[in-house]
Amino acid sequence: MNTSEKELVRRISIINELGLHARPAALISKLAKNAKYNVWIVRDKEKVDATSIIDILSLACLKGTEITLQVDDRADIDILDQITALAETGFKEKSSGE
């Protein structure tokens, strides 16, 4: 993977208690639908369309799951960054201790 390809990829860990369930999947899908090109989520060897809530849920990402976010074109780096930031905040869900 060359430098420009690396810029199109973000590796993240799911940190929220309930994992990547329907609400976070809907948030990702909503952001991905604003992209000009394809946005992907990869878990292990399975690659799914980030605009599809069903496809995202099919990955069965529990807390601690490592996934890769990927866009097909630099034009969508901002979308990639927004999804990454959302995941890094635990999809803005309260933790069980709150």
Buried (B, 14 or more C-beta within 10 A) or exposed (E): EEEEEEEBBBEBEBBBBBBBBEBBBBBBBEBBEEBEEBBBBBBEEEBBBBBBBEBBBEBEBEEEBEBBBBBEEEEBBEBBBBBBEBBEEBBEBEEEEE
